């Protein structure tokens, strides 16, 4: 007996006036087994798969008045599979050397890349533990955080 497997992905598309519309993409496969078909993943042009550029960004706001940091990472979600090698190009875009930012993760992906303003670094790691993990800047919590999701 054939099994029909359908996977649906939703994408938000911008419309005029700031409105968004959800567009669905459906992929179907027919199989005699109960396992889903393979999903093809394609990197952005001129990038290797699992290669990411992350920049620091400061909002133009009064941190003292707000009572919280207003810095953030330009990329806040990274999704990879167990066994993938992940390469991060991390840029601190601050003008002043004293305006430091970090890309920090706790175990099992223990790392702490601390950059002065205007510096950048590239590093890689193997995604060998499945789960969700937070990356953050030690200097700008709670606003400067991101999420690494490692799928099986």
C-alpha positions in Angstrom: 0.0 0.0 0.0 1.4 3.4 -1.0 1.7 6.2 1.6 1.3 9.8 0.6 3.6 12.1 2.6 3.1 15.9 2.4 5.2 18.5 4.1 4.1 22.1 4.2 6.3 25.2 4.8 4.9 28.7 5.3 6.7 31.8 4.1 5.7 35.3 5.0 5.7 37.6 2.0 5.6 41.4 2.3 2.8 43.4 0.7 2.4 47.1 0.3 1.4 49.0 3.4 3.5 46.7 5.7 1.1 43.8 5.5 2.2 40.2 5.3 0.7 37.2 3.5 1.4 33.6 4.3 2.4 31.5 1.2 2.4 27.8 1.5 4.7 25.5 -0.4 3.7 21.8 -0.5 6.0 18.9 -1.4 4.5 15.5 -1.9 6.1 12.1 -2.4 4.6 8.6 -2.8 6.4 5.8 -1.0 5.7 2.2 -0.1 7.5 2.7 3.2 6.4 4.9 6.1 9.7 6.9 6.1 9.6 10.4 4.6 11.5 11.3 1.5 14.9 13.2 1.7 14.7 16.9 1.9 17.2 18.9 -0.2 18.8 21.9 1.4 20.4 24.6 -0.7 22.7 27.3 0.6 22.5 30.9 -0.5 24.5 31.7 -3.7 28.3 32.0 -3.1 28.1 30.5 0.4 28.9 27.1 1.6 26.2 25.2 3.4 26.2 26.0 7.1 28.2 29.1 6.7 26.8 32.2 8.4 27.6 35.9 8.8 26.6 37.5 12.0 27.0 41.3 12.6 26.4 43.3 15.8 23.9 46.1 15.6 22.9 48.9 18.0 19.5 50.5 17.9 19.3 54.3 18.2 17.7 54.3 21.6 18.4 55.6 25.1 19.6 52.5 27.0 19.5 54.4 30.3 15.9 55.4 29.9 14.8 51.9 28.7 16.8 50.1 31.4 18.0 47.4 29.0 20.7 47.0 26.3 19.5 47.8 22.8 22.1 45.8 20.9 21.4 42.6 18.9 22.8 40.1 16.5 21.7 40.4 12.9 21.1 36.7 12.7 19.2 35.2 15.5 18.3 31.7 14.3 20.6 29.0 13.0 19.3 25.6 12.1 21.7 22.7 11.3 21.8 18.9 11.5 23.8 16.8 13.8 27.2 16.1 12.3 27.3 19.4 10.3 30.3 21.6 10.5 29.1 25.2 11.2 31.2 28.2 10.2 30.5 31.6 11.7 31.9 34.9 10.4 31.4 37.2 13.4 31.8 41.0 13.0 31.6 43.6 15.7 30.5 46.7 13.8 30.9 49.2 16.6 33.1 52.2 15.8 34.7 52.4 19.2 37.3 49.8 20.3 35.8 49.9 23.8 32.4 48.8 22.6 33.0 45.0 23.0 30.7 42.2 21.9 30.9 38.5 22.3 29.6 35.4 20.6 29.2 33.1 23.6 27.7 29.7 24.1 27.6 27.4 27.1 28.4 23.7 27.1 28.2 21.5 25.1 29.2 24.2 22.5 31.4 26.0 24.9 32.9 29.1 23.2 33.5 32.8 23.9 34.7 35.0 21.1 35.2 38.5 22.5 35.8 41.3 20.0 36.6 45.0 20.3 34.7 47.4 18.1 35.8 47.1 14.4 37.2 43.5 14.9 36.0 40.3 13.2 36.7 36.6 13.5 35.8 33.3 11.8 35.4 30.1 13.6 33.9 26.6 13.0 32.5 23.9 15.2 30.9 20.5 14.8 27.2 20.3 15.6 27.4 17.0 17.5 24.7 17.4 20.1 21.0 17.6 19.2 18.8 20.2 20.8 18.3 24.0 21.1 21.1 26.2 22.4 21.3 29.9 23.0 24.2 32.1 21.9 24.5 35.5 23.4 26.7 38.6 24.0 28.0 38.7 27.7 27.9 42.5 27.6 24.4 43.0 26.2 21.9 40.7 27.9 19.0 40.3 27.7 18.6 41.8 24.2 21.6 40.3 22.3 20.7 36.6 22.0 20.2 34.0 19.3 19.3 30.4 18.9 21.1 27.4 17.5 18.9 24.4 16.7 20.6 21.1 16.0 18.3 18.6 14.3 18.9 14.9 14.3 
